[in-house]
Amino acid sequence: MLALSEILNSSPDVMGGTPVFAGTRVPIQTFLDYLKAGESIYDFLEGFPTVTQEQVIGLLEEAEKRLINMVA
C-alpha cells in the first residue's frame, strides 16, 4: 500500500496548490470528474499515463477508509 504522500500532493509550485497525483500535474479533481461522467478507471489511466493504477487504487482506498471512519 502506498503512503498518502505517494498518492497525492499539494504544493503552491504545482498547479497553484491544486491537489494532484504525486509526481504529476494531474489534478485529483480530473479523476473524480471522469468517474462522475461514467468513465472507467482504465479510461482515466489511458488518458493520463503519468498516473499509476496503484495511485488511483490507493486514492480510492484512502477515501473509503476516511468515509467509513466518519460514520462509524
C-alpha positions as CSV (number, residue, x, y, z in Angstrom):
1,M,0.0,0.0,0.0
2,L,1.3,3.4,-0.9
3,A,1.8,6.2,1.6
4,L,-0.5,9.1,1.2
5,S,2.4,11.3,0.0
6,E,3.0,8.8,-2.8
7,I,-0.6,9.1,-3.9
8,L,-1.3,12.9,-3.8
9,N,0.4,16.2,-3.3
10,S,-0.5,19.8,-3.0
11,S,2.1,22.5,-3.4
12,P,1.8,26.2,-4.4
13,D,4.5,25.5,-7.0
14,V,2.4,22.8,-8.8
15,M,-0.8,23.8,-10.4
16,G,-1.2,26.7,-7.8
17,G,-1.7,24.3,-4.9
18,T,-4.4,22.2,-6.6
19,P,-4.3,18.6,-5.2
20,V,-2.6,16.4,-7.8
21,F,-1.4,12.8,-8.1
22,A,2.1,12.8,-6.6
23,G,4.8,13.3,-9.2
24,T,2.4,14.6,-11.8
25,R,0.4,17.7,-12.7
26,V,-2.8,15.7,-13.0
27,P,-5.5,17.1,-10.6
28,I,-7.4,14.7,-8.4
29,Q,-10.5,16.5,-9.5
30,T,-9.9,15.4,-13.1
31,F,-10.1,11.8,-11.9
32,L,-13.3,12.5,-10.0
33,D,-14.8,14.2,-13.0
34,Y,-14.0,11.1,-15.1
35,L,-15.8,8.9,-12.6
36,K,-18.8,11.2,-12.3
37,A,-19.1,11.2,-16.1
38,G,-19.3,7.4,-16.1
39,E,-15.8,6.8,-17.4
40,S,-13.7,3.9,-16.0
41,I,-10.5,4.0,-14.1
42,Y,-8.9,2.4,-17.1
43,D,-10.2,5.2,-19.4
44,F,-8.6,7.7,-17.0
45,L,-5.3,5.9,-16.8
46,E,-5.2,5.7,-20.6
47,G,-5.7,9.5,-20.9
48,F,-3.2,10.3,-18.1
49,P,-0.3,7.8,-18.3
50,T,1.8,9.6,-15.7
51,V,-0.7,8.4,-13.1
52,T,-0.3,4.8,-12.0
53,Q,-3.1,2.3,-11.3
54,E,-1.6,1.9,-7.8
55,Q,-2.1,5.6,-7.1
56,V,-5.7,5.5,-8.3
57,I,-6.5,2.4,-6.2
58,G,-4.6,4.0,-3.2
59,L,-6.7,7.2,-3.5
60,L,-9.9,5.2,-3.6
61,E,-8.8,3.0,-0.6
62,E,-7.9,6.2,1.4
63,A,-11.3,7.8,0.6
64,E,-13.1,4.6,1.6
65,K,-11.3,4.4,4.9
66,R,-12.0,8.1,5.7
67,L,-15.6,7.9,4.8
68,I,-16.2,4.8,6.9
69,N,-14.4,6.4,9.8
70,M,-16.6,9.4,9.5
71,V,-19.8,7.5,10.0
72,A,-18.5,4.8,12.4
